[in-house]
Amino acid sequence: MTFGQPEGQHAPLSDRLASDYRQVVDIHSDDPVVGACLVCRVSRCEDWRFASERLFGFVEQQAEQATVASLPERQSDQS
Ligand SMILES: [Zn+2]
């Protein structure tokens, strides 16, 4: 099955799909008290991982360099 999507290229999520994934991330995010997804009873459950990867995966890749560059600063912040 094909959706007319070029291979090896990340298609941007449609608004509908993005809001669906956002809902899944919201429902399946770890509860601060329980420390796990309240639906699956698993920390960072599969549903949460799948949806957040779709939602934030490409963002993380783009921001990776900036994050790595700013990491060492945090450790030397304590005195
Ligand atoms: Zn879950």
N, CA, C, O and the ligand as a Tripos MOL2 file, in Angstrom:
@<TRIPOS>MOLECULE
protein
  317   315    80     0     0
PROTEIN
NO_CHARGES

@<TRIPOS>ATOM
      1 N           0.8240   -1.2020    0.0000 N.3       1 MET1
      2 CA          0.0000    0.0000    0.0000 C.3       1 MET1
      3 C           0.8560    1.2480    0.0000 C.2       1 MET1
      4 O           1.8380    1.3430    0.7370 O.2       1 MET1
      5 N           0.4860    2.1880   -0.8160 N.am      2 THR2
      6 CA          1.2370    3.4370   -0.8850 C.3       2 THR2
      7 C           0.2850    4.6120   -0.7600 C.2       2 THR2
      8 O          -0.8840    4.5330   -1.1370 O.2       2 THR2
      9 N           0.8020    5.6850   -0.2310 N.am      3 PHE3
     10 CA         -0.0160    6.8750   -0.0740 C.3       3 PHE3
     11 C           0.5440    8.0110   -0.9390 C.2       3 PHE3
     12 O           0.2800    9.1860   -0.6840 O.2       3 PHE3
     13 N           1.3040    7.6490   -1.9410 N.am      4 GLY4
     14 CA          1.9000    8.6660   -2.7820 C.3       4 GLY4
     15 C           2.9600    9.4400   -2.0500 C.2       4 GLY4
     16 O           3.2320   10.5990   -2.3640 O.2       4 GLY4
     17 N           3.5680    8.7840   -1.0520 N.am      5 GLN5
     18 CA          4.5500    9.4630   -0.2180 C.3       5 GLN5
     19 C           5.9420    9.0560   -0.6680 C.2       5 GLN5
     20 O           6.2420    7.8640   -0.7370 O.2       5 GLN5
     21 N           6.7900   10.0150   -0.9740 N.am      6 PRO6
     22 CA          8.1450    9.6950   -1.4250 C.3       6 PRO6
     23 C           8.9000    8.9040   -0.3640 C.2       6 PRO6
     24 O           8.7860    9.1820    0.8300 O.2       6 PRO6
     25 N           9.6630    7.9260   -0.8050 N.am      7 GLU7
     26 CA         10.3890    7.0940    0.1580 C.3       7 GLU7
     27 C          11.5400    7.8660    0.7870 C.2       7 GLU7
     28 O          12.1340    8.7450    0.1620 O.2       7 GLU7
     29 N          11.8430    7.5250    2.0310 N.am      8 GLY8
     30 CA         12.9730    8.1300    2.7230 C.3       8 GLY8
     31 C          12.7500    9.5860    3.0410 C.2       8 GLY8
     32 O          13.7060   10.3270    3.2690 O.2       8 GLY8
     33 N          11.5000   10.0080    3.0590 N.am      9 GLN9
     34 CA         11.2430   11.4150    3.3630 C.3       9 GLN9
     35 C          10.1500   11.5010    4.4130 C.2       9 GLN9
     36 O           9.1130   10.8500    4.2900 O.2       9 GLN9
     37 N          10.3760   12.2960    5.4360 N.am     10 HIS10
     38 CA          9.3820   12.4210    6.4970 C.3      10 HIS10
     39 C           8.2840   13.3720    6.0570 C.2      10 HIS10
     40 O           8.5230   14.5550    5.8140 O.2      10 HIS10
     41 N           7.0950   12.8450    5.9610 N.am     11 ALA11
     42 CA          5.9700   13.7170    5.6550 C.3      11 ALA11
     43 C           5.5000   14.3880    6.9320 C.2      11 ALA11
     44 O           5.3960   13.7410    7.9750 O.2      11 ALA11
     45 N           5.2230   15.6510    6.8590 N.am     12 PRO12
     46 CA          4.7020   16.3400    8.0450 C.3      12 PRO12
     47 C           3.3490   15.7730    8.4310 C.2      12 PRO12
     48 O           2.5490   15.4060    7.5710 O.2      12 PRO12
     49 N           3.1000   15.7030    9.7260 N.am     13 LEU13
     50 CA          1.8300   15.1830   10.2120 C.3      13 LEU13
     51 C           0.6990   16.1440    9.8550 C.2      13 LEU13
     52 O           0.8430   17.3640    9.9260 O.2      13 LEU13
     53 N          -0.4020   15.5680    9.4780 N.am     14 SER14
     54 CA         -1.5700   16.4120    9.2780 C.3      14 SER14
     55 C          -2.0700   16.9010   10.6350 C.2      14 SER14
     56 O          -1.7800   16.2960   11.6670 O.2      14 SER14
     57 N          -2.8060   17.9760   10.6260 N.am     15 ASP15
     58 CA         -3.3010   18.5370   11.8870 C.3      15 ASP15
     59 C          -4.1480   17.5240   12.6420 C.2      15 ASP15
     60 O          -4.0760   17.4160   13.8660 O.2      15 ASP15
     61 N          -4.9370   16.7980   11.8980 N.am     16 ARG16
     62 CA         -5.8280   15.8100   12.4980 C.3      16 ARG16
     63 C          -5.0130   14.7350   13.1930 C.2      16 ARG16
     64 O          -5.2840   14.3740   14.3380 O.2      16 ARG16
     65 N          -4.0030   14.2250   12.4820 N.am     17 LEU17
     66 CA         -3.1640   13.1670   13.0170 C.3      17 LEU17
     67 C          -2.3800   13.6730   14.2190 C.2      17 LEU17
     68 O          -2.2520   12.9810   15.2290 O.2      17 LEU17
     69 N          -1.8620   14.8740   14.0990 N.am     18 ALA18
     70 CA         -1.0780   15.4480   15.1900 C.3      18 ALA18
     71 C          -1.9100   15.5870   16.4510 C.2      18 ALA18
     72 O          -1.4230   15.3050   17.5460 O.2      18 ALA18
     73 N          -3.1420   16.0140   16.3160 N.am     19 SER19
     74 CA         -3.9800   16.1840   17.5000 C.3      19 SER19
     75 C          -4.3720   14.8240   18.0590 C.2      19 SER19
     76 O          -4.5430   14.6790   19.2700 O.2      19 SER19
     77 N          -4.5150   13.8320   17.1980 N.am     20 ASP20
     78 CA         -4.7670   12.4700   17.6690 C.3      20 ASP20
     79 C          -3.5970   11.9820   18.5130 C.2      20 ASP20
     80 O          -3.7900   11.4590   19.6110 O.2      20 ASP20
     81 N          -2.3990   12.1520   18.0010 N.am     21 TYR21
     82 CA         -1.1980   11.7140   18.7210 C.3      21 TYR21
     83 C          -1.0360   12.4900   20.0190 C.2      21 TYR21
     84 O          -0.6260   11.9430   21.0420 O.2      21 TYR21
     85 N          -1.3640   13.7720   19.9560 N.am     22 ARG22
     86 CA         -1.2350   14.5960   21.1550 C.3      22 ARG22
     87 C          -2.1700   14.0790   22.2560 C.2      22 ARG22
     88 O          -1.8280   14.0840   23.4390 O.2      22 ARG22
     89 N          -3.3390   13.6420   21.8390 N.am     23 GLN23
     90 CA         -4.3030   13.1010   22.7820 C.3      23 GLN23
     91 C          -3.7640   11.8080   23.4000 C.2      23 GLN23
     92 O          -3.8840   11.5840   24.6050 O.2      23 GLN23
     93 N          -3.1790   10.9790   22.5670 N.am     24 VAL24
     94 CA         -2.6200    9.7180   23.0660 C.3      24 VAL24
     95 C          -1.4990    9.9980   24.0550 C.2      24 VAL24
     96 O          -1.4270    9.3760   25.1140 O.2      24 VAL24
     97 N          -0.6260   10.9380   23.7050 N.am     25 VAL25
     98 CA          0.4660   11.3000   24.6030 C.3      25 VAL25
     99 C          -0.0860   11.8070   25.9260 C.2      25 VAL25
    100 O           0.4440   11.5090   26.9970 O.2      25 VAL25
    101 N          -1.1630   12.5820   25.8300 N.am     26 ASP26
    102 CA         -1.7710   13.1420   27.0330 C.3      26 ASP26
    103 C          -2.3570   12.0360   27.9070 C.2      26 ASP26
    104 O          -2.1450   12.0210   29.1200 O.2      26 ASP26
    105 N          -3.0790   11.1290   27.3000 N.am     27 ILE27
    106 CA         -3.7410   10.0580   28.0530 C.3      27 ILE27
    107 C          -2.7200    9.0790   28.6160 C.2      27 ILE27
    108 O          -2.8720    8.5840   29.7320 O.2      27 ILE27
    109 N          -1.6860    8.8060   27.8410 N.am     28 HIS28
    110 CA         -0.7440    7.7460   28.2220 C.3      28 HIS28
    111 C           0.5300    8.2790   28.8760 C.2      28 HIS28
    112 O           1.4710    7.5190   29.1050 O.2      28 HIS28
    113 N           0.5670    9.5650   29.1770 N.am     29 SER29
    114 CA          1.7760   10.0710   29.8300 C.3      29 SER29
    115 C           1.8460    9.5460   31.2690 C.2      29 SER29
    116 O           0.8250    9.2260   31.8790 O.2      29 SER29
    117 N           3.0550    9.4680   31.7860 N.am     30 ASP30
    118 CA          3.2390    8.9460   33.1340 C.3      30 ASP30
    119 C           2.5360    9.8180   34.1690 C.2      30 ASP30
    120 O           2.6920   11.0390   34.1670 O.2      30 ASP30
    121 N           1.7880    9.2110   35.0230 N.am     31 ASP31
    122 CA          1.1730    9.9310   36.1220 C.3      31 ASP31
    123 C           2.2420   10.2780   37.1480 C.2      31 ASP31
    124 O           3.0000    9.3960   37.5520 O.2      31 ASP31
    125 N           2.3290   11.5350   37.5860 N.am     32 PRO32
    126 CA          3.3880   11.9550   38.5160 C.3      32 PRO32
    127 C           3.3530   11.1830   39.8340 C.2      32 PRO32
    128 O           4.3950   10.9730   40.4550 O.2      32 PRO32
    129 N           2.1920   10.7700   40.2530 N.am     33 VAL33
    130 CA          2.0630   10.0480   41.5240 C.3      33 VAL33
    131 C           2.4080    8.5770   41.3560 C.2      33 VAL33
    132 O           3.2030    8.0170   42.1100 O.2      33 VAL33
    133 N           1.7900    7.9620   40.3480 N.am     34 VAL34
    134 CA          1.9970    6.5250   40.1170 C.3      34 VAL34
    135 C           3.3410    6.2680   39.4370 C.2      34 VAL34
    136 O           3.9650    5.2270   39.6420 O.2      34 VAL34
    137 N           3.7700    7.2250   38.6340 N.am     35 GLY35
    138 CA          5.0290    7.0450   37.9140 C.3      35 GLY35
    139 C           4.8840    6.1190   36.7300 C.2      35 GLY35
    140 O           5.8600    5.5190   36.2800 O.2      35 GLY35
    141 N           3.6720    5.9990   36.2220 N.am     36 ALA36
    142 CA          3.4430    5.1390   35.0680 C.3      36 ALA36
    143 C           2.1500    5.5620   34.3810 C.2      36 ALA36
    144 O           1.3500    6.3060   34.9480 O.2      36 ALA36
    145 N           1.9550    5.0810   33.1570 N.am     37 CYS37
    146 CA          0.7250    5.3300   32.4290 C.3      37 CYS37
    147 C          -0.4350    4.6950   33.1830 C.2      37 CYS37
    148 O          -0.3700    3.5290   33.5720 O.2      37 CYS37
    149 N          -1.5020    5.4720   33.3870 N.am     38 LEU38
    150 CA         -2.6310    4.9550   34.1670 C.3      38 LEU38
    151 C          -3.4610    3.9500   33.3690 C.2      38 LEU38
    152 O          -4.2120    3.1610   33.9430 O.2      38 LEU38
    153 N          -3.3230    3.9830   32.0580 N.am     39 VAL39
    154 CA         -4.0880    3.0580   31.2200 C.3      39 VAL39
    155 C          -3.3730    1.7140   31.1260 C.2      39 VAL39
    156 O          -3.9840    0.6580   31.2890 O.2      39 VAL39
    157 N          -2.0840    1.7680   30.8630 N.am     40 CYS40
    158 CA         -1.3210    0.5360   30.6370 C.3      40 CYS40
    159 C          -0.5730    0.0840   31.8940 C.2      40 CYS40
    160 O          -0.0770   -1.0410   31.9550 O.2      40 CYS40
    161 N          -0.4940    0.9570   32.8870 N.am     41 ARG41
    162 CA          0.2540    0.6420   34.1130 C.3      41 ARG41
    163 C           1.7140    0.3580   33.8140 C.2      41 ARG41
    164 O           2.3540   -0.4600   34.4760 O.2      41 ARG41
    165 N           2.2240    1.0390   32.8200 N.am     42 VAL42
    166 CA          3.6260    0.8730   32.4550 C.3      42 VAL42
    167 C           4.2410    2.2560   32.2970 C.2      42 VAL42
    168 O           3.6230    3.1460   31.7140 O.2      42 VAL42
    169 N           5.4390    2.4410   32.8060 N.am     43 SER43
    170 CA          6.1070    3.7040   32.6200 C.3      43 SER43
    171 C           6.5270    3.8550   31.1640 C.2      43 SER43
    172 O           7.1140    2.9400   30.5870 O.2      43 SER43
    173 N           6.2300    5.0010   30.5740 N.am     44 ARG44
    174 CA          6.5380    5.2500   29.1650 C.3      44 ARG44
    175 C           6.0480    4.1000   28.3010 C.2      44 ARG44
    176 O           6.8270    3.4470   27.6060 O.2      44 ARG44
    177 N           4.7660    3.8700   28.3560 N.am     45 CYS45
    178 CA          4.1730    2.7220   27.6770 C.3      45 CYS45
    179 C           4.3400    2.8410   26.1600 C.2      45 CYS45
    180 O           4.7290    3.8840   25.6350 O.2      45 CYS45
    181 N           4.0360    1.7490   25.4860 N.am     46 GLU46
    182 CA          4.2470    1.6870   24.0410 C.3      46 GLU46
    183 C           3.4280    2.7260   23.3050 C.2      46 GLU46
    184 O           3.9170    3.3630   22.3710 O.2      46 GLU46
    185 N           2.1880    2.9000   23.7180 N.am     47 ASP47
    186 CA          1.3370    3.8810   23.0550 C.3      47 ASP47
    187 C           1.9250    5.2830   23.1700 C.2      47 ASP47
    188 O           1.9500    6.0550   22.2120 O.2      47 ASP47
    189 N           2.3960    5.5800   24.3740 N.am     48 TRP48
    190 CA          2.9830    6.8990   24.6160 C.3      48 TRP48
    191 C           4.2400    7.0810   23.7660 C.2      48 TRP48
    192 O           4.4470    8.1250   23.1480 O.2      48 TRP48
    193 N           5.0690    6.0430   23.7520 N.am     49 ARG49
    194 CA          6.3130    6.1350   22.9890 C.3      49 ARG49
    195 C           6.0340    6.3200   21.5070 C.2      49 ARG49
    196 O           6.6510    7.1570   20.8480 O.2      49 ARG49
    197 N           5.1000    5.5320   20.9890 N.am     50 PHE50
    198 CA          4.7780    5.6000   19.5660 C.3      50 PHE50
    199 C           4.2880    6.9980   19.1960 C.2      50 PHE50
    200 O           4.7640    7.6050   18.2360 O.2      50 PHE50
    201 N           3.3340    7.4920   19.9690 N.am     51 ALA51
    202 CA          2.7350    8.7880   19.6460 C.3      51 ALA51
    203 C           3.7370    9.9210   19.8010 C.2      51 ALA51
    204 O           3.7840   10.8340   18.9770 O.2      51 ALA51
    205 N           4.5440    9.8610   20.8670 N.am     52 SER52
    206 CA          5.4790   10.9640   21.0910 C.3      52 SER52
    207 C           6.6230   10.9170   20.0800 C.2      52 SER52
    208 O           7.2000   11.9490   19.7350 O.2      52 SER52
    209 N           6.9440    9.7190   19.6110 N.am     53 GLU53
    210 CA          7.9430    9.6350   18.5560 C.3      53 GLU53
    211 C           7.4320   10.2960   17.2890 C.2      53 GLU53
    212 O           8.1460   11.0480   16.6250 O.2      53 GLU53
    213 N           6.1790    9.9990   16.9690 N.am     54 ARG54
    214 CA          5.5780   10.6020   15.7740 C.3      54 ARG54
    215 C           5.4770   12.1130   15.9320 C.2      54 ARG54
    216 O           5.6800   12.8680   14.9810 O.2      54 ARG54
    217 N           5.1630   12.5350   17.1380 N.am     55 LEU55
    218 CA          4.9450   13.9590   17.3830 C.3      55 LEU55
    219 C           6.2560   14.7190   17.4980 C.2      55 LEU55
    220 O           6.4380   15.7640   16.8730 O.2      55 LEU55
    221 N           7.1680   14.1850   18.3010 N.am     56 PHE56
    222 CA          8.3670   14.9550   18.6570 C.3      56 PHE56
    223 C           9.6490   14.4130   18.0550 C.2      56 PHE56
    224 O          10.7000   15.0460   18.1560 O.2      56 PHE56
    225 N           9.5710   13.2450   17.4280 N.am     57 GLY57
    226 CA         10.7740   12.5970   16.9140 C.3      57 GLY57
    227 C          11.5940   13.5130   16.0340 C.2      57 GLY57
    228 O          12.8010   13.6550   16.2310 O.2      57 GLY57
    229 N          10.9380   14.1410   15.0530 N.am     58 PHE58
    230 CA         11.6840   14.9840   14.1240 C.3      58 PHE58
    231 C          12.1440   16.2600   14.8020 C.2      58 PHE58
    232 O          13.1550   16.8390   14.4040 O.2      58 PHE58
    233 N          11.4280   16.7050   15.8090 N.am     59 VAL59
    234 CA         11.8180   17.9090   16.5340 C.3      59 VAL59
    235 C          13.1040   17.6420   17.3110 C.2      59 VAL59
    236 O          14.0290   18.4540   17.3140 O.2      59 VAL59
    237 N          13.1380   16.4710   17.9780 N.am     60 GLU60
    238 CA         14.3160   16.1230   18.7590 C.3      60 GLU60
    239 C          15.5510   16.0300   17.8850 C.2      60 GLU60
    240 O          16.6350   16.4610   18.2770 O.2      60 GLU60
    241 N          15.3820   15.4600   16.6870 N.am     61 GLN61
    242 CA         16.5190   15.3360   15.7900 C.3      61 GLN61
    243 C          17.0770   16.6960   15.4130 C.2      61 GLN61
    244 O          18.2910   16.8870   15.3390 O.2      61 GLN61
    245 N          16.1840   17.6260   15.1790 N.am     62 GLN62
    246 CA         16.6220   18.9600   14.7780 C.3      62 GLN62
    247 C          17.2670   19.6990   15.9430 C.2      62 GLN62
    248 O          18.2040   20.4710   15.7450 O.2      62 GLN62
    249 N          16.7730   19.4690   17.1510 N.am     63 ALA63
    250 CA         17.2530   20.2100   18.3090 C.3      63 ALA63
    251 C          18.4420   19.5230   18.9720 C.2      63 ALA63
    252 O          18.9990   20.0370   19.9410 O.2      63 ALA63
    253 N          18.8280   18.3650   18.4510 N.am     64 GLU64
    254 CA         19.8450   17.5600   19.1220 C.3      64 GLU64
    255 C          21.1630   18.3120   19.2730 C.2      64 GLU64
    256 O          21.7720   18.2970   20.3430 O.2      64 GLU64
    257 N          21.5990   18.9610   18.2110 N.am     65 GLN65
    258 CA         22.8860   19.6490   18.2590 C.3      65 GLN65
    259 C          22.8860   20.7570   19.3090 C.2      65 GLN65
    260 O          23.8460   20.9070   20.0650 O.2      65 GLN65
    261 N          21.8290   21.5140   19.3470 N.am     66 ALA66
    262 CA         21.7410   22.6040   20.3200 C.3      66 ALA66
    263 C          21.7240   22.0500   21.7420 C.2      66 ALA66
    264 O          22.3230   22.6300   22.6480 O.2      66 ALA66
    265 N          21.0350   20.9270   21.9320 N.am     67 THR67
    266 CA         20.9430   20.3330   23.2600 C.3      67 THR67
    267 C          22.2970   19.8320   23.7200 C.2      67 THR67
    268 O          22.6940   20.0620   24.8620 O.2      67 THR67
    269 N          23.0010   19.1550   22.8460 N.am     68 VAL68
    270 CA         24.3080   18.6140   23.1980 C.3      68 VAL68
    271 C          25.2730   19.7390   23.5440 C.2      68 VAL68
    272 O          26.0770   19.6130   24.4670 O.2      68 VAL68
    273 N          25.1930   20.8240   22.8100 N.am     69 ALA69
    274 CA         26.1020   21.9370   23.0340 C.3      69 ALA69
    275 C          25.8560   22.5950   24.3930 C.2      69 ALA69
    276 O          26.7770   23.1480   24.9940 O.2      69 ALA69
    277 N          24.6100   22.5320   24.8770 N.am     70 SER70
    278 CA         24.2780   23.2480   26.1090 C.3      70 SER70
    279 C          24.3300   22.3250   27.3280 C.2      70 SER70
    280 O          24.0930   22.7750   28.4490 O.2      70 SER70
    281 N          24.6370   21.0440   27.1260 N.am     71 LEU71
    282 CA         24.6090   20.0950   28.2260 C.3      71 LEU71
    283 C          25.6770   20.3500   29.3070 C.2      71 LEU71
    284 O          25.3390   20.3920   30.4900 O.2      71 LEU71
    285 N          26.9570   20.5210   28.9290 N.am     72 PRO72
    286 CA         28.0050   20.6400   29.9520 C.3      72 PRO72
    287 C          27.7920   21.8040   30.9110 C.2      72 PRO72
    288 O          28.3000   21.7840   32.0330 O.2      72 PRO72
    289 N          27.0600   22.7990   30.4880 N.am     73 GLU73
    290 CA         26.8620   23.9790   31.3280 C.3      73 GLU73
    291 C          26.0870   23.6580   32.6090 C.2      73 GLU73
    292 O          26.3150   24.2680   33.6540 O.2      73 GLU73
    293 N          25.1730   22.6970   32.5110 N.am     74 ARG74
    294 CA         24.3020   22.3850   33.6530 C.3      74 ARG74
    295 C          25.0930   21.8590   34.8540 C.2      74 ARG74
    296 O          24.7750   22.1760   36.0000 O.2      74 ARG74
    297 N          26.1120   21.0630   34.5870 N.am     75 GLN75
    298 CA         26.8400   20.4150   35.6720 C.3      75 GLN75
    299 C          27.6360   21.4260   36.4950 C.2      75 GLN75
    300 O          27.7700   21.2820   37.7100 O.2      75 GLN75
    301 N          28.1580   22.4410   35.8260 N.am     76 SER76
    302 CA         29.0040   23.3960   36.5260 C.3      76 SER76
    303 C          28.1730   24.5000   37.1770 C.2      76 SER76
    304 O          28.7100   25.5120   37.6260 O.2      76 SER76
    305 N          26.8710   24.2930   37.2200 N.am     77 ASP77
    306 CA         26.0100   25.3260   37.7680 C.3      77 ASP77
    307 C          25.8910   25.2710   39.2880 C.2      77 ASP77
    308 O          25.3720   26.1920   39.9170 O.2      77 ASP77
    309 N          26.3830   24.1710   39.8690 N.am     78 GLN78
    310 CA         26.2800   24.0290   41.3230 C.3      78 GLN78
    311 C          27.5530   24.5210   42.0020 C.2      78 GLN78
    312 O          28.6570   24.2460   41.5340 O.2      78 GLN78
    313 N          27.3970   25.2450   43.1020 N.am     79 SER79
    314 CA         28.5690   25.6720   43.8380 C.3      79 SER79
    315 C          28.2130   25.8770   45.3060 C.2      79 SER79
    316 O          29.0750   26.2430   46.1050 O.2      79 SER79
    317 ZN         -0.3870    3.6370   28.1480 Zn       80 ZN80
@<TRIPOS>BOND
     1     1     2 1
     2     2     3 1
     3     3     4 2
     4     3     5 am
     5     5     6 1
     6     6     7 1
     7     7     8 2
     8     7     9 am
     9     9    10 1
    10    10    11 1
    11    11    12 2
    12    11    13 am
    13    13    14 1
    14    14    15 1
    15    15    16 2
    16    15    17 am
    17    17    18 1
    18    18    19 1
    19    19    20 2
    20    19    21 am
    21    21    22 1
    22    22    23 1
    23    23    24 2
    24    23    25 am
    25    25    26 1
    26    26    27 1
    27    27    28 2
    28    27    29 am
    29    29    30 1
    30    30    31 1
    31    31    32 2
    32    31    33 am
    33    33    34 1
    34    34    35 1
    35    35    36 2
    36    35    37 am
    37    37    38 1
    38    38    39 1
    39    39    40 2
    40    39    41 am
    41    41    42 1
    42    42    43 1
    43    43    44 2
    44    43    45 am
    45    45    46 1
    46    46    47 1
    47    47    48 2
    48    47    49 am
    49    49    50 1
    50    50    51 1
    51    51    52 2
    52    51    53 am
    53    53    54 1
    54    54    55 1
    55    55    56 2
    56    55    57 am
    57    57    58 1
    58    58    59 1
    59    59    60 2
    60    59    61 am
    61    61    62 1
    62    62    63 1
    63    63    64 2
    64    63    65 am
    65    65    66 1
    66    66    67 1
    67    67    68 2
    68    67    69 am
    69    69    70 1
    70    70    71 1
    71    71    72 2
    72    71    73 am
    73    73    74 1
    74    74    75 1
    75    75    76 2
    76    75    77 am
    77    77    78 1
    78    78    79 1
    79    79    80 2
    80    79    81 am
    81    81    82 1
    82    82    83 1
    83    83    84 2
    84    83    85 am
    85    85    86 1
    86    86    87 1
    87    87    88 2
    88    87    89 am
    89    89    90 1
    90    90    91 1
    91    91    92 2
    92    91    93 am
    93    93    94 1
    94    94    95 1
    95    95    96 2
    96    95    97 am
    97    97    98 1
    98    98    99 1
    99    99   100 2
   100    99   101 am
   101   101   102 1
   102   102   103 1
   103   103   104 2
   104   103   105 am
   105   105   106 1
   106   106   107 1
   107   107   108 2
   108   107   109 am
   109   109   110 1
   110   110   111 1
   111   111   112 2
   112   111   113 am
   113   113   114 1
   114   114   115 1
   115   115   116 2
   116   115   117 am
   117   117   118 1
   118   118   119 1
   119   119   120 2
   120   119   121 am
   121   121   122 1
   122   122   123 1
   123   123   124 2
   124   123   125 am
   125   125   126 1
   126   126   127 1
   127   127   128 2
   128   127   129 am
   129   129   130 1
   130   130   131 1
   131   131   132 2
   132   131   133 am
   133   133   134 1
   134   134   135 1
   135   135   136 2
   136   135   137 am
   137   137   138 1
   138   138   139 1
   139   139   140 2
   140   139   141 am
   141   141   142 1
   142   142   143 1
   143   143   144 2
   144   143   145 am
   145   145   146 1
   146   146   147 1
   147   147   148 2
   148   147   149 am
   149   149   150 1
   150   150   151 1
   151   151   152 2
   152   151   153 am
   153   153   154 1
   154   154   155 1
   155   155   156 2
   156   155   157 am
   157   157   158 1
   158   158   159 1
   159   159   160 2
   160   159   161 am
   161   161   162 1
   162   162   163 1
   163   163   164 2
   164   163   165 am
   165   165   166 1
   166   166   167 1
   167   167   168 2
   168   167   169 am
   169   169   170 1
   170   170   171 1
   171   171   172 2
   172   171   173 am
   173   173   174 1
   174   174   175 1
   175   175   176 2
   176   175   177 am
   177   177   178 1
   178   178   179 1
   179   179   180 2
   180   179   181 am
   181   181   182 1
   182   182   183 1
   183   183   184 2
   184   183   185 am
   185   185   186 1
   186   186   187 1
   187   187   188 2
   188   187   189 am
   189   189   190 1
   190   190   191 1
   191   191   192 2
   192   191   193 am
   193   193   194 1
   194   194   195 1
   195   195   196 2
   196   195   197 am
   197   197   198 1
   198   198   199 1
   199   199   200 2
   200   199   201 am
   201   201   202 1
   202   202   203 1
   203   203   204 2
   204   203   205 am
   205   205   206 1
   206   206   207 1
   207   207   208 2
   208   207   209 am
   209   209   210 1
   210   210   211 1
   211   211   212 2
   212   211   213 am
   213   213   214 1
   214   214   215 1
   215   215   216 2
   216   215   217 am
   217   217   218 1
   218   218   219 1
   219   219   220 2
   220   219   221 am
   221   221   222 1
   222   222   223 1
   223   223   224 2
   224   223   225 am
   225   225   226 1
   226   226   227 1
   227   227   228 2
   228   227   229 am
   229   229   230 1
   230   230   231 1
   231   231   232 2
   232   231   233 am
   233   233   234 1
   234   234   235 1
   235   235   236 2
   236   235   237 am
   237   237   238 1
   238   238   239 1
   239   239   240 2
   240   239   241 am
   241   241   242 1
   242   242   243 1
   243   243   244 2
   244   243   245 am
   245   245   246 1
   246   246   247 1
   247   247   248 2
   248   247   249 am
   249   249   250 1
   250   250   251 1
   251   251   252 2
   252   251   253 am
   253   253   254 1
   254   254   255 1
   255   255   256 2
   256   255   257 am
   257   257   258 1
   258   258   259 1
   259   259   260 2
   260   259   261 am
   261   261   262 1
   262   262   263 1
   263   263   264 2
   264   263   265 am
   265   265   266 1
   266   266   267 1
   267   267   268 2
   268   267   269 am
   269   269   270 1
   270   270   271 1
   271   271   272 2
   272   271   273 am
   273   273   274 1
   274   274   275 1
   275   275   276 2
   276   275   277 am
   277   277   278 1
   278   278   279 1
   279   279   280 2
   280   279   281 am
   281   281   282 1
   282   282   283 1
   283   283   284 2
   284   283   285 am
   285   285   286 1
   286   286   287 1
   287   287   288 2
   288   287   289 am
   289   289   290 1
   290   290   291 1
   291   291   292 2
   292   291   293 am
   293   293   294 1
   294   294   295 1
   295   295   296 2
   296   295   297 am
   297   297   298 1
   298   298   299 1
   299   299   300 2
   300   299   301 am
   301   301   302 1
   302   302   303 1
   303   303   304 2
   304   303   305 am
   305   305   306 1
   306   306   307 1
   307   307   308 2
   308   307   309 am
   309   309   310 1
   310   310   311 1
   311   311   312 2
   312   311   313 am
   313   313   314 1
   314   314   315 1
   315   315   316 2
@<TRIPOS>SUBSTRUCTURE
     1 MET1         2 RESIDUE 1 A MET
     2 THR2         6 RESIDUE 1 A THR
     3 PHE3        10 RESIDUE 1 A PHE
     4 GLY4        14 RESIDUE 1 A GLY
     5 GLN5        18 RESIDUE 1 A GLN
     6 PRO6        22 RESIDUE 1 A PRO
     7 GLU7        26 RESIDUE 1 A GLU
     8 GLY8        30 RESIDUE 1 A GLY
     9 GLN9        34 RESIDUE 1 A GLN
    10 HIS10       38 RESIDUE 1 A HIS
    11 ALA11       42 RESIDUE 1 A ALA
    12 PRO12       46 RESIDUE 1 A PRO
    13 LEU13       50 RESIDUE 1 A LEU
    14 SER14       54 RESIDUE 1 A SER
    15 ASP15       58 RESIDUE 1 A ASP
    16 ARG16       62 RESIDUE 1 A ARG
    17 LEU17       66 RESIDUE 1 A LEU
    18 ALA18       70 RESIDUE 1 A ALA
    19 SER19       74 RESIDUE 1 A SER
    20 ASP20       78 RESIDUE 1 A ASP
    21 TYR21       82 RESIDUE 1 A TYR
    22 ARG22       86 RESIDUE 1 A ARG
    23 GLN23       90 RESIDUE 1 A GLN
    24 VAL24       94 RESIDUE 1 A VAL
    25 VAL25       98 RESIDUE 1 A VAL
    26 ASP26      102 RESIDUE 1 A ASP
    27 ILE27      106 RESIDUE 1 A ILE
    28 HIS28      110 RESIDUE 1 A HIS
    29 SER29      114 RESIDUE 1 A SER
    30 ASP30      118 RESIDUE 1 A ASP
    31 ASP31      122 RESIDUE 1 A ASP
    32 PRO32      126 RESIDUE 1 A PRO
    33 VAL33      130 RESIDUE 1 A VAL
    34 VAL34      134 RESIDUE 1 A VAL
    35 GLY35      138 RESIDUE 1 A GLY
    36 ALA36      142 RESIDUE 1 A ALA
    37 CYS37      146 RESIDUE 1 A CYS
    38 LEU38      150 RESIDUE 1 A LEU
    39 VAL39      154 RESIDUE 1 A VAL
    40 CYS40      158 RESIDUE 1 A CYS
    41 ARG41      162 RESIDUE 1 A ARG
    42 VAL42      166 RESIDUE 1 A VAL
    43 SER43      170 RESIDUE 1 A SER
    44 ARG44      174 RESIDUE 1 A ARG
    45 CYS45      178 RESIDUE 1 A CYS
    46 GLU46      182 RESIDUE 1 A GLU
    47 ASP47      186 RESIDUE 1 A ASP
    48 TRP48      190 RESIDUE 1 A TRP
    49 ARG49      194 RESIDUE 1 A ARG
    50 PHE50      198 RESIDUE 1 A PHE
    51 ALA51      202 RESIDUE 1 A ALA
    52 SER52      206 RESIDUE 1 A SER
    53 GLU53      210 RESIDUE 1 A GLU
    54 ARG54      214 RESIDUE 1 A ARG
    55 LEU55      218 RESIDUE 1 A LEU
    56 PHE56      222 RESIDUE 1 A PHE
    57 GLY57      226 RESIDUE 1 A GLY
    58 PHE58      230 RESIDUE 1 A PHE
    59 VAL59      234 RESIDUE 1 A VAL
    60 GLU60      238 RESIDUE 1 A GLU
    61 GLN61      242 RESIDUE 1 A GLN
    62 GLN62      246 RESIDUE 1 A GLN
    63 ALA63      250 RESIDUE 1 A ALA
    64 GLU64      254 RESIDUE 1 A GLU
    65 GLN65      258 RESIDUE 1 A GLN
    66 ALA66      262 RESIDUE 1 A ALA
    67 THR67      266 RESIDUE 1 A THR
    68 VAL68      270 RESIDUE 1 A VAL
    69 ALA69      274 RESIDUE 1 A ALA
    70 SER70      278 RESIDUE 1 A SER
    71 LEU71      282 RESIDUE 1 A LEU
    72 PRO72      286 RESIDUE 1 A PRO
    73 GLU73      290 RESIDUE 1 A GLU
    74 ARG74      294 RESIDUE 1 A ARG
    75 GLN75      298 RESIDUE 1 A GLN
    76 SER76      302 RESIDUE 1 A SER
    77 ASP77      306 RESIDUE 1 A ASP
    78 GLN78      310 RESIDUE 1 A GLN
    79 SER79      314 RESIDUE 1 A SER
    80 ZN80       317 GROUP 0 **** ****
